[in-house]
Amino acid sequence: MEELNDQEQNNESIELEEEELVHSDNLVGVITEPAETFSKISQFAPKTIDWIVPLLIFIVVVSLSTIVMQTNPQIKYSIVEKQMQTVEENLQQAVQSGGMTQEQMDTQLETIRERIEGGGMIMLVLQIIGILFFTFVIFFIVSGYFFAVSKFGLKGIGTYKDGMVAYGLPLYIAAIQMILTLILAMLMNKMVTDTSIATFVDADKNELMGFLLSKIDPLSIWFYAVVGVGFAKMFKSESTGKYVGMVIASWLIFSLIFFYIGKAVPFLNFTGA
């Protein structure tokens, strides 16, 4: 009888180890059953595959989306016009303040337009390199921020690598959002950066109302809610709500900070407009 119990325990251990090693289960689970999936993951040491694979897939999806939009003539035209609109507004302020004449402004506008339209493949390659670099940097910074708040602010029990898994695995959701964003861009024949209400009503995200509407985005809210669930489970908390609230509140607060930074310093516009 005792040998039978030992054998059953060994079989259970083997099953748990096999479940731990199957990343595809985590991929499906983070979309369909995030709480249960992260609960199972938290029983074992965090695995690099659970954050590096979704991060790389997300980068690939973003890069391919950028390539498609930049090589589509109609979308490319909308991108250039949007950029030129922002540049013209900034130069107009310089004219009004006496920093340059109208003629100088017109000359600069023409030069900038030629530079943007003539960037070609070199600019596209630089964009892809920038996406690769900054996505990695931002991932480690954001993971570190949520780790610090979870561990020291909410007194959770976990490591930085636990935080990387909690933030990394939901990037599959972000990748889905990027694919839908690309589809919308192709259908609407213009640059699309999210799936928010602001996109559908064509609101100006450089204005406060447009910015607020850009936060009413079901897929973004889904992503950050799952990140909150991930941190709650990975940091052994019984209160999922406070982690979800912390993540969503952080997203909104930092978005608002970057919005006003972008208003004060147009070159550093983080709104994605």
C-alpha positions in Angstrom: 0.0 0.0 0.0 2.8 2.3 0.9 4.6 1.5 -2.4 1.4 2.3 -4.3 1.1 5.7 -2.6 4.8 6.5 -3.5 4.2 5.5 -7.1 1.1 7.8 -7.3 3.1 10.7 -5.9 5.9 10.1 -8.4 3.3 10.0 -11.2 1.9 13.3 -10.0 5.3 14.9 -9.9 6.0 13.7 -13.4 2.8 15.2 -14.6 3.5 18.5 -13.0 7.0 18.6 -14.5 5.6 17.9 -17.9 3.0 20.6 -17.5 5.7 23.0 -16.5 7.7 22.4 -19.6 4.9 22.9 -22.1 5.0 26.6 -23.1 2.1 26.2 -25.5 -0.2 25.5 -22.6 0.8 28.7 -21.0 0.2 30.5 -24.3 -3.3 29.3 -24.5 -3.9 29.6 -20.8 -2.9 33.3 -20.5 -5.6 34.1 -23.0 -8.4 31.7 -21.8 -7.6 31.1 -18.1 -5.0 33.6 -16.9 -5.6 33.2 -13.2 -5.3 29.4 -13.3 -2.4 29.5 -15.7 -0.3 31.8 -13.5 -1.3 29.9 -10.4 0.3 26.8 -11.9 3.3 28.6 -13.2 4.0 30.1 -9.8 4.4 26.6 -8.3 7.7 26.3 -10.1 10.8 28.4 -10.7 10.1 31.0 -13.4 11.2 29.9 -16.9 13.0 32.2 -19.3 10.9 30.7 -22.2 7.8 32.1 -20.6 8.9 35.7 -21.1 11.5 35.7 -23.9 9.3 33.9 -26.5 6.2 36.1 -26.2 8.5 39.2 -26.1 10.3 38.1 -29.4 7.0 37.2 -31.0 5.6 40.6 -30.0 8.7 42.4 -31.5 8.3 40.4 -34.8 4.6 41.3 -35.0 5.3 45.0 -34.4 8.1 45.0 -36.9 6.1 43.2 -39.6 3.2 45.6 -38.9 5.5 48.6 -39.3 6.9 47.2 -42.6 3.4 46.6 -44.0 2.1 50.1 -43.0 5.2 51.9 -44.2 5.1 50.1 -47.6 1.4 50.7 -48.2 1.1 53.9 -50.3 -2.2 55.1 -48.8 -1.1 54.4 -45.2 2.3 55.8 -45.8 0.7 59.0 -47.1 -1.5 59.3 -44.0 1.6 58.8 -41.8 3.6 61.5 -43.7 0.6 64.0 -43.5 0.2 63.3 -39.7 3.9 63.9 -39.1 3.9 67.1 -41.3 0.8 68.4 -39.4 2.7 68.1 -36.1 5.9 69.6 -37.6 3.9 72.5 -39.0 2.1 73.2 -35.7 5.5 73.3 -33.9 7.1 75.6 -36.6 4.0 77.9 -36.5 4.6 78.5 -32.8 8.1 79.5 -33.6 6.9 82.0 -36.2 4.3 83.5 -33.8 7.0 83.9 -31.1 9.4 85.6 -33.6 11.9 82.7 -33.8 11.6 82.4 -37.6 9.9 84.1 -40.5 7.1 82.6 -42.6 9.5 82.1 -45.5 11.9 80.2 -43.3 9.1 78.0 -42.0 7.9 77.2 -45.6 11.5 76.3 -46.6 11.9 74.0 -43.5 8.6 72.3 -44.2 9.6 71.5 -47.7 13.0 70.2 -46.6 11.4 68.0 -43.8 8.8 66.6 -46.2 11.4 65.6 -48.7 13.5 64.0 -46.0 10.5 62.0 -44.6 9.3 60.9 -48.1 12.7 60.1 -49.3 13.8 58.0 -46.3 13.0 54.8 -48.1 14.5 51.5 -46.9 17.2 53.0 -44.8 14.6 54.7 -42.5 12.6 51.5 -42.4 15.6 49.5 -41.3 16.4 52.1 -38.6 12.8 51.9 -37.4 13.0 48.2 -37.0 16.3 48.4 -35.1 14.7 51.0 -32.9 11.7 48.8 -32.2 14.0 45.9 -31.3 16.1 47.9 -28.9 13.5 50.1 -27.2 11.0 47.2 -26.8 13.7 45.2 -24.9 14.6 48.3 -22.8 11.1 49.2 -22.0 10.2 45.5 -21.1 13.0 45.4 -18.5 12.1 48.8 -17.1 8.4 48.1 -16.8 9.0 44.6 -15.4 11.3 46.2 -12.8 8.8 48.8 -11.9 5.9 46.3 -11.4 8.3 44.0 -9.5 9.3 46.8 -7.1 5.7 47.8 -6.4 4.6 44.2 -6.0 7.4 43.2 -3.7 8.0 46.3 -1.6 4.7 48.2 -2.0 2.2 45.3 -1.9 4.5 43.0 0.1 4.3 40.2 -2.4 6.6 37.2 -2.4 8.4 36.9 -5.7 11.6 37.6 -7.7 12.4 39.9 -10.6 12.2 36.9 -12.9 8.7 36.2 -11.6 7.8 39.7 -12.6 9.3 39.2 -16.1 7.1 36.2 -16.6 4.0 38.0 -15.2 4.6 40.9 -17.6 6.0 38.9 -20.5 3.5 36.1 -21.0 0.5 38.6 -21.6 2.5 40.0 -24.5 0.7 37.4 -26.6 -2.4 39.5 -26.0 -0.5 42.6 -27.1 0.6 40.7 -30.2 -3.1 39.9 -31.0 -3.9 43.6 -30.5 -1.1 44.6 -33.0 -2.5 42.2 -35.6 -6.0 43.6 -35.2 -4.5 47.1 -35.4 -2.8 46.3 -38.7 -6.1 44.9 -40.1 -7.8 48.1 -39.1 -5.1 50.2 -40.7 -5.5 48.2 -44.0 -9.3 48.6 -43.9 -9.2 52.3 -43.0 -6.3 53.2 -45.2 -4.5 55.2 -42.5 -2.0 54.9 -39.7 -3.7 53.1 -36.7 -1.8 52.7 -33.4 -4.5 51.1 -31.2 -8.0 49.6 -31.0 -9.5 52.4 -28.9 -12.6 54.5 -29.3 -10.3 57.4 -30.3 -9.2 55.5 -33.4 -12.8 54.8 -34.6 -14.0 58.3 -34.1 -10.8 59.8 -35.5 -10.2 61.9 -32.4 -7.0 63.9 -32.0 -4.9 62.1 -29.4 -2.8 65.2 -28.9 -5.9 66.8 -27.3 -7.0 65.8 -23.8 -10.4 64.4 -24.9 -8.7 62.3 -27.7 -6.2 61.1 -25.2 -8.9 60.0 -22.7 -10.8 58.2 -25.5 -7.6 56.4 -26.5 -7.6 54.8 -23.0 -11.0 53.3 -23.7 -9.4 50.4 -25.4 -10.8 46.9 -24.6 -7.7 45.0 -25.7 -5.3 47.3 -23.8 -7.5 47.0 -20.7 -7.5 43.2 -21.2 -3.7 43.2 -21.5 -3.1 45.2 -18.3 -5.8 43.3 -16.4 -4.0 40.0 -17.2 -0.7 41.5 -16.2 -2.2 42.4 -12.9 -3.5 38.8 -12.5 -0.1 37.6 -13.4 1.7 39.6 -10.7 -0.9 38.6 -8.1 -0.4 34.9 -8.7 3.4 35.0 -9.3 3.8 37.0 -6.0 1.5 34.6 -4.0 -1.2 37.1 -3.2 -4.8 36.2 -2.3 -6.0 39.6 -3.4 -5.9 39.7 -7.2 -8.0 42.9 -7.3 -5.3 45.2 -5.8 -2.7 44.0 -8.2 -5.0 44.5 -11.2 -5.9 48.0 -9.8 -2.2 48.8 -9.3 -1.3 47.8 -12.9 -4.2 49.6 -14.6 -3.7 52.7 -12.4 0.0 52.8 -13.2 -0.8 52.5 -16.9 -3.2 55.5 -16.8 -1.0 57.7 -14.5 2.1 57.2 -16.6 0.2 57.7 -19.8 -1.1 61.0 -18.5 2.4 62.1 -17.4 3.8 61.2 -20.9 0.8 63.0 -22.5 1.7 66.3 -20.7 5.4 65.8 -21.4 4.5 65.5 -25.1 2.4 68.7 -24.9 5.3 70.6 -23.3 8.0 69.1 -25.5 6.4 68.0 -28.8 9.5 66.1 -29.8 8.9 63.7 -27.0 5.3 62.9 -27.9 4.4 59.6 -26.3 0.8 59.5 -27.2 1.3 57.6 -30.4 -0.9 60.1 -32.3 
